[in-house]
């Protein structure tokens, strides 16, 4: 599969390296999935996390996977081995969980797709490193200590890389992106509910483009 810049997805080393921001999407109407994904991709955000919080989520993943080849669609809020199986069957290219257990981790490792298990403590990070997992979701980022906490982890645990998610917006994202152990951030500020309700895909594309241009110093790339 080709991304917008011609990169072959199978050659991409990590989800964390696709874009500075991974949109965290809650789809309530599966009919919105394709135009929403098209707007995000056009704005420069190809990695799209569709959360399994609504009955429409799996249909949304299936639609994006089938009709928006430039997108790298993933499933978020993955909580059970059954959801791992359903998500991959629907076309999810990566998996994200807010936390992890041994049972869930084994299912994600066996899925054949990249995954980001959620952590919020040092012990959880060490436990995942022991299991060979080096890329993680830091959640809920702001509530769990924010940039100060992640900066503290970079010294003793430099091999761990994170996608912090939770409470991050346009203004705070560059502070996270400046950290050496952060590959990207997750967020939903480019997906205002009123824009989705009115199907204002042009507005979402513009907000996505603004997010895609973020750099660690807060300037456009």
Backbone as CSV, one residue per row, in Angstrom:
resi,resn,N_x,N_y,N_z,CA_x,CA_y,CA_z,C_x,C_y,C_z
1,UNK,0.842,-1.187,0.000,0.000,0.000,0.000,0.877,1.237,0.000
2,UNK,0.519,2.236,-0.796,1.284,3.455,-0.881,0.651,4.551,-0.040
3,UNK,1.485,5.282,0.691,1.031,6.469,1.384,1.125,7.655,0.430
4,UNK,0.690,8.819,0.901,0.669,9.997,0.032,2.037,10.354,-0.529
5,UNK,3.097,10.110,0.245,4.419,10.477,-0.218,5.096,9.364,-0.987
6,UNK,4.354,8.302,-1.279,4.901,7.201,-2.040,5.553,6.129,-1.190
7,UNK,5.592,6.333,0.117,6.185,5.340,1.007,5.361,4.056,0.991
8,UNK,6.013,2.935,0.896,5.307,1.663,0.954,5.086,1.298,2.408
9,UNK,3.834,1.053,2.783,3.498,0.791,4.187,4.296,-0.364,4.753
10,UNK,4.500,-1.416,3.978,5.216,-2.574,4.494,6.666,-2.244,4.833
11,UNK,7.170,-1.129,4.287,8.547,-0.744,4.550,8.648,0.258,5.695
12,UNK,7.509,0.747,6.189,7.526,1.691,7.295,7.844,0.936,8.576
13,UNK,8.840,1.399,9.294,9.301,0.677,10.471,8.280,0.751,11.598
14,UNK,7.637,1.882,11.794,6.793,2.073,12.964,5.621,3.008,12.684
15,UNK,4.514,2.741,13.342,3.363,3.645,13.298,3.764,5.006,13.847
16,UNK,4.686,5.011,14.812,5.109,6.253,15.437,5.814,7.193,14.478
17,UNK,6.250,6.671,13.333,7.017,7.479,12.396,6.229,7.946,11.173
18,UNK,4.933,7.679,11.133,4.142,8.040,9.958,3.817,9.527,9.899
19,UNK,3.555,10.135,11.049,3.184,11.551,11.111,3.359,12.009,12.552
20,UNK,3.469,13.316,12.796,3.626,13.772,14.167,2.384,13.569,15.031
21,UNK,1.233,13.411,14.380,-0.020,13.257,15.117,-0.825,12.094,14.547
22,UNK,-1.361,11.268,15.442,-2.309,10.217,15.062,-3.690,10.668,15.520
23,UNK,-4.605,10.953,14.594,-5.959,11.347,14.990,-6.671,10.197,15.694
24,UNK,-7.296,10.505,16.808,-8.082,9.521,17.559,-9.550,9.796,17.233
25,UNK,-10.143,8.891,16.463,-11.441,9.138,15.850,-12.535,8.300,16.509
26,UNK,-13.632,8.949,16.857,-14.839,8.262,17.335,-15.885,8.392,16.229
27,UNK,-16.204,7.294,15.573,-17.154,7.314,14.458,-18.516,6.819,14.953
28,UNK,-19.507,7.678,14.870,-20.858,7.297,15.310,-21.726,6.851,14.134
29,UNK,-21.391,7.325,12.944,-22.112,6.951,11.735,-21.091,6.439,10.730
30,UNK,-21.179,5.163,10.387,-20.193,4.558,9.489,-20.135,5.266,8.144
31,UNK,-21.210,5.953,7.752,-21.219,6.677,6.487,-20.235,7.845,6.485
32,UNK,-19.840,8.301,7.668,-18.882,9.405,7.760,-17.438,8.932,7.640
33,UNK,-17.213,7.633,7.753,-15.851,7.120,7.877,-14.971,7.471,6.684
34,UNK,-15.447,7.212,5.477,-14.626,7.423,4.291,-14.318,8.901,4.060
35,UNK,-15.314,9.806,4.022,-14.970,11.216,3.810,-14.123,11.797,4.942
36,UNK,-14.327,11.305,6.155,-13.517,11.768,7.278,-12.061,11.338,7.092
37,UNK,-11.863,10.082,6.737,-10.506,9.578,6.508,-9.852,10.291,5.333
38,UNK,-10.607,10.533,4.289,-10.063,11.237,3.127,-9.601,12.639,3.502
39,UNK,-10.357,13.308,4.369,-9.982,14.651,4.807,-8.697,14.617,5.625
40,UNK,-8.576,13.632,6.511,-7.374,13.516,7.337,-6.142,13.205,6.490
41,UNK,-6.298,12.281,5.554,-5.175,11.924,4.678,-4.770,13.113,3.818
42,UNK,-5.754,13.820,3.276,-5.453,14.991,2.445,-4.722,16.065,3.247
43,UNK,-4.997,16.108,4.552,-4.330,17.066,5.427,-2.956,16.618,5.885
44,UNK,-2.576,15.381,5.548,-1.244,14.905,5.894,-1.159,13.996,7.091
45,UNK,-2.302,13.456,7.522,-2.320,12.544,8.663,-2.814,11.167,8.205
46,UNK,-1.929,10.305,7.718,-2.360,9.019,7.163,-2.703,7.959,8.196
47,UNK,-2.077,8.010,9.385,-2.368,7.016,10.428,-3.601,7.462,11.186
48,UNK,-4.645,6.641,11.173,-5.930,7.021,11.753,-6.369,5.944,12.739
49,UNK,-6.515,6.322,13.993,-6.974,5.391,15.025,-8.483,5.528,15.219
50,UNK,-9.227,4.511,14.814,-10.674,4.484,15.021,-10.942,3.732,16.317
51,UNK,-11.501,4.408,17.298,-11.707,3.779,18.593,-12.925,2.864,18.571
52,UNK,-12.815,1.758,19.281,-13.923,0.798,19.355,-14.905,1.184,20.452
53,UNK,-15.361,2.424,20.392,-16.273,2.940,21.420,-17.713,3.009,20.956
54,UNK,-17.939,2.747,19.670,-19.289,2.844,19.129,-19.610,1.606,18.312
55,UNK,-20.890,1.309,18.120,-21.273,0.163,17.290,-20.813,0.302,15.840
56,UNK,-20.528,1.525,15.402,-20.137,1.752,14.012,-18.648,1.572,13.765
57,UNK,-17.865,1.345,14.810,-16.409,1.380,14.686,-15.855,0.354,13.703
58,UNK,-16.255,-0.893,13.826,-15.702,-1.922,12.940,-16.108,-1.691,11.488
59,UNK,-17.347,-1.258,11.274,-17.773,-0.937,9.909,-16.963,0.235,9.359
60,UNK,-16.634,1.186,10.235,-15.843,2.335,9.817,-14.438,1.897,9.405
61,UNK,-13.823,1.028,10.197,-12.501,0.511,9.860,-12.545,-0.235,8.539
62,UNK,-13.569,-1.038,8.364,-13.721,-1.827,7.135,-13.857,-0.900,5.921
63,UNK,-14.632,0.157,6.070,-14.848,1.086,4.960,-13.575,1.840,4.611
64,UNK,-12.865,2.310,5.624,-11.623,3.055,5.373,-10.585,2.146,4.731
65,UNK,-10.454,0.931,5.259,-9.480,-0.015,4.710,-9.781,-0.344,3.258
66,UNK,-11.061,-0.400,2.911,-11.444,-0.785,1.560,-11.487,0.345,0.559
67,UNK,-11.726,1.576,1.046,-11.972,2.676,0.118,-10.976,3.836,0.196
68,UNK,-10.122,3.825,1.200,-9.125,4.899,1.324,-7.744,4.255,1.440
69,UNK,-7.187,3.789,0.314,-5.923,3.049,0.363,-4.746,3.868,0.867
70,UNK,-4.850,5.191,0.816,-3.752,6.029,1.303,-3.706,6.083,2.830
71,UNK,-4.785,5.659,3.476,-4.852,5.697,4.937,-4.241,4.441,5.539
72,UNK,-3.654,4.586,6.716,-3.223,3.448,7.531,-4.158,3.438,8.728
73,UNK,-5.230,2.670,8.620,-6.263,2.694,9.641,-5.966,1.678,10.731
74,UNK,-6.168,2.093,11.969,-5.968,1.209,13.102,-7.171,1.211,14.019
75,UNK,-7.181,0.292,14.954,-8.250,0.196,15.934,-7.741,0.623,17.297
76,UNK,-8.484,1.488,17.965,-8.119,1.936,19.300,-9.106,1.460,20.340
77,UNK,-8.776,1.693,21.604,-9.576,1.212,22.733,-9.801,-0.291,22.614
78,UNK,-8.763,-1.010,22.216,-8.828,-2.468,22.119,-8.647,-3.040,23.520
79,UNK,-9.625,-3.817,23.982,-9.631,-4.283,25.368,-9.603,-5.798,25.526
80,UNK,-9.953,-6.530,24.465,-10.076,-7.980,24.587,-9.436,-8.684,23.392
81,UNK,-9.064,-9.957,23.556,-8.572,-10.723,22.416,-9.593,-10.801,21.287
82,UNK,-10.874,-10.851,21.627,-11.907,-10.877,20.602,-11.892,-9.620,19.754
83,UNK,-11.674,-8.474,20.380,-11.608,-7.221,19.628,-10.365,-7.172,18.746
84,UNK,-9.289,-7.792,19.207,-8.087,-7.887,18.368,-8.418,-8.620,17.074
85,UNK,-9.065,-9.773,17.209,-9.426,-10.588,16.049,-10.381,-9.845,15.123
86,UNK,-11.411,-9.233,15.694,-12.403,-8.517,14.887,-11.783,-7.330,14.162
87,UNK,-10.894,-6.616,14.842,-10.284,-5.427,14.255,-9.400,-5.779,13.067
88,UNK,-8.573,-6.800,13.229,-7.687,-7.212,12.138,-8.513,-7.742,10.968
89,UNK,-9.573,-8.488,11.268,-10.448,-9.004,10.210,-11.126,-7.868,9.449
90,UNK,-11.395,-6.759,10.133,-12.035,-5.610,9.490,-11.056,-4.793,8.652
91,UNK,-9.754,-5.040,8.837,-8.763,-4.322,8.050,-7.843,-3.414,8.829
92,UNK,-7.899,-3.475,10.166,-7.012,-2.630,10.976,-5.556,-2.968,10.718
93,UNK,-4.743,-1.947,10.503,-3.318,-2.121,10.228,-2.466,-1.989,11.485
94,UNK,-3.062,-1.490,12.553,-2.376,-1.438,13.841,-3.427,-1.415,14.940
95,UNK,-2.983,-1.688,16.170,-3.877,-1.780,17.315,-3.360,-0.886,18.441
96,UNK,-4.287,-0.279,19.172,-3.921,0.573,20.300,-4.830,0.229,21.475
97,UNK,-4.231,0.050,22.646,-5.023,-0.223,23.841,-4.726,0.828,24.905
98,UNK,-5.700,1.151,25.765,-5.446,2.124,26.827,-4.608,1.538,27.961
99,UNK,-4.546,0.217,28.031,-3.757,-0.491,29.038,-3.520,-1.905,28.525
100,UNK,-2.934,-2.767,29.344,-2.676,-4.117,28.859,-2.665,-5.118,30.008
101,UNK,-2.958,-6.362,29.642,-2.796,-7.519,30.511,-1.994,-8.542,29.720
102,UNK,-1.548,-9.578,30.382,-0.809,-10.615,29.659,-1.663,-11.241,28.559
103,UNK,-2.935,-11.465,28.845,-3.829,-12.088,27.862,-4.001,-11.183,26.647
104,UNK,-4.254,-9.908,26.871,-4.429,-8.969,25.762,-3.134,-8.811,24.984
105,UNK,-2.016,-8.715,25.695,-0.735,-8.551,25.027,-0.421,-9.747,24.131
106,UNK,-0.673,-10.944,24.610,-0.429,-12.138,23.796,-1.259,-12.119,22.519
107,UNK,-2.512,-11.666,22.643,-3.380,-11.593,21.466,-2.860,-10.562,20.469
108,UNK,-2.412,-9.422,20.965,-1.896,-8.393,20.063,-0.592,-8.851,19.412
109,UNK,0.262,-9.519,20.161,1.512,-10.024,19.592,1.258,-11.075,18.508
110,UNK,0.191,-11.836,18.679,-0.133,-12.887,17.709,-0.921,-12.364,16.514
111,UNK,-1.327,-11.100,16.548,-2.219,-10.560,15.509,-1.526,-10.370,14.166
112,UNK,-0.214,-10.189,14.178,0.501,-9.953,12.938,0.557,-8.499,12.508
113,UNK,-0.006,-7.584,13.313,0.046,-6.160,12.989,0.720,-5.415,14.134
114,UNK,1.285,-4.222,13.874,1.898,-3.432,14.943,0.870,-3.062,16.005
115,UNK,1.335,-2.863,17.235,0.413,-2.512,18.313,1.096,-1.608,19.319
116,UNK,0.281,-0.796,19.996,0.756,0.122,21.021,-0.028,-0.131,22.298
117,UNK,0.514,-0.918,23.225,-0.171,-1.135,24.496,-0.036,0.090,25.396
118,UNK,-1.074,0.394,26.138,-1.074,1.585,26.972,-0.362,1.394,28.294
119,UNK,0.389,2.427,28.717,1.076,2.426,29.999,0.909,3.782,30.660
120,UNK,1.018,3.792,31.988,1.024,5.065,32.705,1.982,5.048,33.886
121,UNK,2.705,3.924,34.087,3.660,3.836,35.188,4.984,3.248,34.695
122,UNK,6.030,3.520,35.448,7.350,2.992,35.111,7.354,1.466,35.133
123,UNK,6.675,0.882,36.100,6.646,-0.582,36.211,6.010,-1.223,34.982
124,UNK,4.971,-0.588,34.448,4.339,-1.117,33.241,5.289,-1.050,32.052
125,UNK,6.047,0.023,31.970,7.019,0.154,30.883,8.086,-0.929,30.989
126,UNK,8.615,-1.131,32.197,9.649,-2.152,32.399,9.101,-3.535,32.073
127,UNK,7.863,-3.805,32.479,7.254,-5.116,32.210,7.131,-5.365,30.708
128,UNK,6.771,-4.331,29.950,6.675,-4.495,28.500,8.049,-4.668,27.868
129,UNK,9.031,-3.935,28.347,10.381,-4.103,27.825,10.881,-5.524,28.055
130,UNK,10.544,-6.105,29.196,10.915,-7.488,29.474,10.312,-8.444,28.460
131,UNK,9.158,-8.068,27.911,8.443,-8.904,26.949,8.795,-8.550,25.506
132,UNK,9.783,-7.689,25.333,10.239,-7.356,23.995,9.469,-6.254,23.306
133,UNK,8.613,-5.551,24.028,7.812,-4.471,23.454,8.482,-3.135,23.777
134,UNK,8.782,-2.362,22.759,9.485,-1.102,22.961,8.669,0.128,22.583
135,UNK,7.544,-0.070,21.909,6.706,1.057,21.504,5.366,0.965,22.222
136,UNK,4.958,2.070,22.839,3.818,2.060,23.733,3.000,3.342,23.597
137,UNK,1.776,3.265,24.057,0.934,4.447,24.206,1.059,4.913,25.659
138,UNK,1.327,6.186,25.865,1.351,6.747,27.228,0.010,7.413,27.461
139,UNK,-0.773,6.835,28.371,-2.163,7.274,28.552,-2.585,7.119,30.009
140,UNK,-3.377,8.076,30.531,-3.752,9.372,29.936,-2.620,10.376,30.137
141,UNK,-2.082,10.874,29.073,-0.808,11.591,29.095,-0.773,12.749,30.094
142,UNK,-1.682,13.680,29.957,-1.631,14.845,30.839,-1.878,14.454,32.295
143,UNK,-2.879,13.631,32.525,-3.228,13.239,33.895,-2.154,12.369,34.542
144,UNK,-1.391,11.642,33.716,-0.392,10.709,34.255,0.980,11.343,34.452
145,UNK,1.101,12.624,34.218,2.377,13.281,34.474,2.923,14.091,33.326
146,UNK,2.332,13.957,32.156,2.691,14.790,31.022,4.138,14.709,30.585
147,UNK,4.642,15.807,30.071,5.993,15.829,29.521,7.056,15.613,30.593
148,UNK,6.801,16.091,31.799,7.791,15.925,32.870,8.006,14.450,33.181
149,UNK,6.930,13.693,33.196,7.038,12.258,33.488,7.785,11.534,32.372
150,UNK,7.414,11.810,31.132,8.078,11.158,30.010,9.554,11.533,29.932
151,UNK,9.878,12.780,30.221,11.276,13.194,30.225,12.057,12.427,31.277
152,UNK,11.436,12.180,32.431,12.096,11.432,33.492,12.356,9.984,33.080
153,UNK,11.487,9.426,32.247,11.667,8.046,31.795,12.778,7.910,30.766
154,UNK,13.087,8.977,30.045,14.024,8.874,28.928,15.440,8.544,29.379
155,UNK,15.795,8.898,30.612,17.125,8.604,31.109,17.338,7.125,31.404
156,UNK,16.557,6.550,32.328,16.756,5.143,32.677,16.207,4.157,31.656
157,UNK,15.251,4.595,30.829,14.591,3.682,29.889,14.597,4.278,28.474
158,UNK,15.769,4.548,27.915,15.820,5.204,26.610,15.322,4.336,25.469
159,UNK,15.249,3.023,25.692,14.810,2.126,24.617,13.304,2.149,24.398
160,UNK,12.553,2.740,25.313,11.099,2.813,25.170,10.707,4.066,24.389
161,UNK,9.781,3.894,23.430,9.260,5.020,22.648,7.752,5.093,22.856
162,UNK,7.230,6.316,22.820,5.846,6.512,23.189,5.040,7.327,22.182
163,UNK,3.738,7.056,22.185,2.739,7.914,21.568,1.842,8.401,22.694
164,UNK,2.158,9.528,23.321,1.309,10.034,24.395,-0.045,10.494,23.863
165,UNK,-1.082,10.148,24.593,-2.448,10.471,24.190,-3.268,10.776,25.437
166,UNK,-4.134,11.773,25.336,-5.014,12.103,26.444,-4.756,13.499,26.961
167,UNK,-5.619,14.437,26.594,-5.490,15.811,27.057,-4.502,16.646,26.272
168,UNK,-4.039,16.154,25.134,-3.058,16.877,24.323,-3.777,17.666,23.226
169,UNK,-3.346,18.897,23.022,-3.931,19.742,21.997,-2.865,20.370,21.126
170,UNK,-3.276,21.244,20.250,-2.366,21.880,19.313,-1.245,22.627,20.029
171,UNK,-1.568,23.289,21.136,-0.570,24.097,21.838,0.451,23.243,22.589
172,UNK,0.004,22.125,23.156,0.903,21.311,23.974,1.631,20.221,23.197
173,UNK,1.147,19.875,22.008,1.762,18.798,21.234,3.255,19.009,20.971
174,UNK,3.704,20.224,20.605,5.140,20.401,20.342,6.021,20.085,21.546
175,UNK,5.524,20.324,22.762,6.311,20.015,23.955,6.567,18.515,24.065
176,UNK,5.567,17.724,23.703,5.750,16.270,23.701,6.676,15.845,22.563
177,UNK,6.468,16.408,21.387,7.260,16.021,20.219,8.733,16.362,20.386
178,UNK,9.049,17.292,21.281,10.435,17.669,21.531,11.184,16.630,22.349
179,UNK,10.480,15.709,22.982,11.123,14.708,23.829,11.754,13.606,22.982
180,UNK,12.917,13.113,23.362,13.605,12.099,22.552,12.906,10.750,22.510
181,UNK,12.051,10.485,23.490,11.368,9.182,23.541,9.935,9.248,23.028
182,UNK,9.572,10.331,22.352,8.228,10.480,21.781,8.323,10.471,20.264
183,UNK,7.603,9.532,19.639,7.589,9.460,18.184,6.482,10.271,17.562
184,UNK,5.339,10.317,18.236,4.184,11.080,17.768,3.252,11.247,18.944
185,UNK,2.191,11.999,18.763,1.167,12.143,19.796,-0.178,11.748,19.213
186,UNK,-1.080,11.353,20.074,-2.444,11.078,19.654,-3.356,12.182,20.135
187,UNK,-4.356,12.515,19.330,-5.261,13.585,19.738,-6.483,13.658,18.850
188,UNK,-7.442,14.445,19.276,-8.687,14.576,18.517,-9.080,16.032,18.287
189,UNK,-8.149,16.962,18.563,-8.518,18.365,18.424,-8.817,18.752,16.976
190,UNK,-8.305,17.984,16.014,-8.582,18.300,14.602,-9.918,17.705,14.140
191,UNK,-10.678,17.160,15.092,-11.954,16.511,14.785,-13.081,17.080,15.654
192,UNK,-13.337,18.370,15.574,-14.404,18.952,16.402,-15.755,18.327,16.071
193,UNK,-16.533,18.075,17.099,-17.811,17.383,16.920,-18.749,18.128,15.993
194,UNK,-18.733,19.461,16.065,-19.651,20.209,15.206,-19.252,20.085,13.734
195,UNK,-17.962,19.959,13.458,-17.528,19.796,12.066,-17.953,18.430,11.525
196,UNK,-17.857,17.404,12.374,-18.309,16.079,11.940,-19.818,16.071,11.758
197,UNK,-20.544,16.700,12.680,-22.006,16.725,12.606,-22.503,17.414,11.341
198,UNK,-21.791,18.463,10.917,-22.209,19.202,9.718,-21.478,18.721,8.465
199,UNK,-20.652,17.679,8.647,-19.888,17.097,7.530,-19.016,18.143,6.838
200,UNK,-18.378,18.962,7.672,-17.486,19.994,7.169,-16.090,19.404,7.009
201,UNK,-15.925,18.582,5.980,-14.671,17.875,5.770,-13.535,18.830,5.414
202,UNK,-13.848,19.944,4.787,-12.825,20.930,4.439,-12.190,21.513,5.700
203,UNK,-13.007,21.754,6.703,-12.481,22.281,7.972,-11.581,21.255,8.647
204,UNK,-12.011,19.994,8.624,-11.197,18.935,9.223,-9.885,18.773,8.476
205,UNK,-9.930,18.879,7.158,-8.691,18.793,6.374,-7.737,19.920,6.748
206,UNK,-8.268,21.116,6.927,-7.427,22.258,7.283,-6.803,22.066,8.665
207,UNK,-7.587,21.567,9.609,-7.065,21.322,10.955,-6.036,20.191,10.945
208,UNK,-6.276,19.192,10.106,-5.314,18.092,9.979,-4.005,18.602,9.401
209,UNK,-4.085,19.483,8.424,-2.869,20.022,7.804,-2.059,20.818,8.833
210,UNK,-2.765,21.555,9.676,-2.094,22.313,10.736,-1.388,21.368,11.704
211,UNK,-2.048,20.254,12.056,-1.450,19.276,12.965,-0.267,18.564,12.321
212,UNK,-0.405,18.246,11.050,0.662,17.534,10.340,1.915,18.385,10.206
213,UNK,1.764,19.691,10.270,2.900,20.596,10.110,3.624,20.868,11.414
214,UNK,3.155,20.305,12.515,3.784,20.547,13.804,5.199,19.988,13.835
215,UNK,6.067,20.711,14.517,7.413,20.218,14.788,7.692,20.416,16.259
216,UNK,8.802,19.907,16.706,9.118,19.934,18.121,9.279,21.347,18.684
217,UNK,9.588,22.329,17.832,9.754,23.682,18.324,8.504,24.544,18.149
218,UNK,7.392,23.866,17.714,6.136,24.566,17.590,5.952,25.276,16.268
219,UNK,6.935,25.160,15.378,6.821,25.799,14.068,6.365,24.806,13.027
220,UNK,6.029,25.284,11.851,5.636,24.406,10.765,6.866,23.808,10.121
221,UNK,6.735,22.567,9.694,7.855,21.889,9.046,8.012,22.377,7.614
